[in-house]
Amino acid sequence: MADAATGEGARPVVSRRREVSHTSARSLLTTLLGEYVRPRGEPVWTSVLVEALAQFGVEEKSARQALARVGAEGWLVSERVGRRVRWDLTRPGRRLLTEGAERIYGFGSDERPWEGNWLLILVSVPEAKRDLRHRLRTRLSWAGFGSPEAGVWITPHPDRETEALEVLKDLELAADAMSFTASYGAVGSAEAMVARAWDLRELEERYEAFIDEFAGLDPRGGDAVLQAQTRLVHEWRRFPFLDPRLPRELLPANWSGAQAAELFHRRHVEWRPVARRRWAELLSGEGGT
């Protein structure tokens, strides 16, 4: 296998924007790596990955391009065995996929009591620096912060201050920013502030679409279950980057996110044995290059 000089020690390229993008060969490949390759801990032939991606309509050329791209980003390393090529996760790639698995499989099942405290970040960026404003908004939004007013960012999770500080340092905004931990006062309402800071309606529509797609799905046979399980994980892995995980007290009544989380965890456990058995069958019958 390759050493550090071939990327084994380099940190893979990670794009959170890609996590919520539409289905692509590259994003589907990442899902397959996390759901099936990572748990087995062994290399996989190119032909297996190409065949698996073909089940989702990905052409061979696109599948091979996705493999090359993910390898170039530091997630995978290739090894030629005669005329064939097999791929293995790099140490950094395996670590990041493990972290991602913890986030995906734990999301929606780790609700903790809320003590009523908010973290506020005050940071001002001149209107003329539109690119910087966009980068700040993107990164704090990814971290679960909302902005009810220009220059004000809030989250009901005070423990995210370290992450916010890292963002501000990276963008060279930390020196002039301020942070506070506080409870909501008597003026106005927390509900109105939440409505201004986050678009929960759009998020709930995404959850309802997820429920509509998977609640009545009843796949039969190894390939059908493998496809259903892969699609389930692929769609669910976007929500940790979209949902700010507001406490139940701040969410609308009958919040669809709770139902979607229950559905994901139930289906994932239900389909996992057959899906992994079918993946093992693909490995045992591999061929090609």
N, C-alpha and C positions, 0 to 999 in steps of 0.2 A: 504494500500500500504506500501511498504518498506520504512524504514527510512535511515539515513546516514550510519548506521551500515551495511546495506545490499547493499551499493554501491550508494545510492542516491546522496551523495555528492562527490563521487570520480570522477575524470576527466577520461572520456572514453579513451581507447587506440586508437590512430590514426596512421595509416600507410599510408603515401603518396605513397609508392611503390604499395600498394594494389589498390590505385585509378586507376592505369594504367595497372593493371594485367588483365589476361584473365578472362572471365566470370566465376564466381564461385557462389555457393549457398550463401556464406557470402556476397559477393559484391552485388548480386542481392537483397538480403534482405535489405541491406543498402539503395539501390535505392528505394525499396518499402516503407521503413520507411520514407524517405525524401519526396517522391512524394505524398504519400497518407495518411500515419498515422500522420505525423507531422501536416499537415494543419487541420485535424479534431480535434486534441487535446483530443482524448479519447482512452481508452485501446482497444486492439484487441485480439480476441481469437486465440489460437494456430492454430485451424483448418482453419481459414481464411488465415493466412500466409502460411500454408502448401499448401492449395489449390491454392493460387496465385503463389507460387513457382513451383507447379506442371505444370503450364501452360508453363513453360520454361524448362521442362524436368528434374526438380530437384526431385529426389525421396524423399519420406516422411522421411526416416532415415536421409538423408543429410540435409533436411530442419530443422528437429528438432535439429540436431547437430549445424547447423548454428545459430539457435535461442539461444541455450545454450552458444555458443561461444560469440555471441554479448552481451548476458547478463553478462557473466563473464568479458567482456571488459568494462563494465560500461555504455553501451548505453541503456539497457533495464532493467526493474525490473519485476518480475513475481508475480502473485497473484493467489492462488488456490481458486476456487469457487466450492465447492463440489468436483466432480471428474474432473472438467475442469480447465484449466489454461488460464489466459489472461495476456497480456503483455502491459506495458506502458513505454513510454520514461522517462528516468530519467531527472532531470533538466539539468545536464551537457550534456546529450545526445541530448536533445531538442535544447539546445543552439548551439551545434556544428552542428547539422543538419540545423538549421536556418542560421548559418554562411555559411554552404556549399551551401544552396539554393541561398543565395545572390550571391555567387561566380559563381555558375552554371548558374543561370538565367540572371545574369548581364554580364556574359562573352560574349564578342563580340559586346556589345551594348553600351560600355562606353568609346569609343575612345576619347581621349583628344588631343588638339594640343600639338605638341612637340616643346620645346624651343631649341633643339639642344645640350643639355648638357648630359654628360655621368658621371656615377659614376664608379670609378676604385678602386678596392681592390687589394692591393699587399700583398700576404701572401705566404711564402715559407715553405714547409714541406719536411724534408729530405727523400730521396728515400728509406731509410731503413724502414721508418714508413709507409709502404704501406697501412695498414688498416686505418690509420688516413687520408692519402691522399684520399683514396676512400670515407670515410665519408664526408670529406670536399667537394669533387667534387659532391657527391650525393646531399647534402643539399643545396649548392649554386646553383646547377642546378635546383633543385626544386623551388628555389626562383626566377628563371628566369635569373640567371647570365650565361654568356658564357665565355669561356676561349680561347682567341686567341693565348696565349703563356703560357708556364708553369709559374705558380706563379702569373698570371695576370687574374683578373676576371672583367668583365664589364657588365653594363646594361644601357640602355637609360632612366632608371627610378631612378633618384637620391633619391626619397623618400623611396627606399628600403634599405637605409643605416642602419636603425635601425634593420631590419630583419637580414642583414648581420652581424651586430655587435653581435646579439644574438647567431648566429651560431658560430662565432669565439670565443665568451666567453664560450659557451657550450663545444667546442673542445679545450679550453685552448690555443688558438692561437692569442687572441686579443692583447696581450702585444707586440708582434713583427710584427703585421700587420700594414698597412697604407692604408688610403683612400683619394681619391681626387675627386673633381668635376671639369670637364673640357669640353671644346668643342674640336672637332677633328681638328688637325692642317693641314699643307700643305703637309706633307710627306705621301705618299701612298694614300689610299682611304678608306673611311668608309665602302664601299661596300665589299672590300676585307677583312677588319677586321671582318665584320659580317659573311662572308662566312667561315672564320676560327674559329669563336667562336660558331656558331650554325649550326646544320645540318637541314637546312630548307627544303631540298629536301625530307627527310624522313617524316617530319611533314606535308608537302603538300600532300604526298601520303596518309597519314592518313585522311586528310581532304577530299581528293577526294574519298576515300573509303566510308566515311560517306555520302557524297553526293550521290554516286552510290546506297547506301543502302536505303536511305530515300526519295530521290527526287521523285521517281515514285511509292512509296508505297501508296496504297489506301485501307486501312482496312475497312471492313464492319462488323458491329455487335459489341456488347459490348466487348466480349472477345478479338476479333481481335484488336480493338482500344486500349484496356487496354494493350495488349501485345506490340503493336506498340509504344505507349506512353512511356511505361517502358523501352523498348529497346532504344528509342530515347534519353531519359534522361541518361540511363546507359552508352551509348557510348559517349555522349557529356560531361559528368562530368569528363572525363579523360583529356580533352583538356586544362583546366586551369592549369594543372600540367605539360603539355608538351610544351605549347606555351609560349615563353618569352614575347609575346605581344609587338613586335617591332613596332615603329611608321611606318605609311604607307610609309614614305620617304625611309625607309630602307628595304622594302619588294620587292620581284620580282613583275613585272607587272602581272596583272590578278591573284593576290594572291587568292588561293582557300579558305583560311580561312574566308574571307569576305563573300563569297557565302555560305559556310557551316553555318556561324553564322546566316545569314538571313534565311536559310532553317530551322535551329533548332527553332528559335523564332516563325516563322510562323506555323510550324507543331505543336509545343507545345501548342500554343493558339488554333489552329484548333481542336486538338484531346482532349484537357483537359476536356471539359464538358462531353463527352461520357465516357471517361476513369474514371472520378470521379463518374459518375452515376453508372457505372458497379461496382466500388469498394464499393459503398454504398449498392448495391444489394448483394454483397458477405457478407457484414456485417449483413444485415438483414436476410440472410438465413444461418447463421453460424450454425455449428453442430460439433459433435465429441468432441475431447479433446484438 
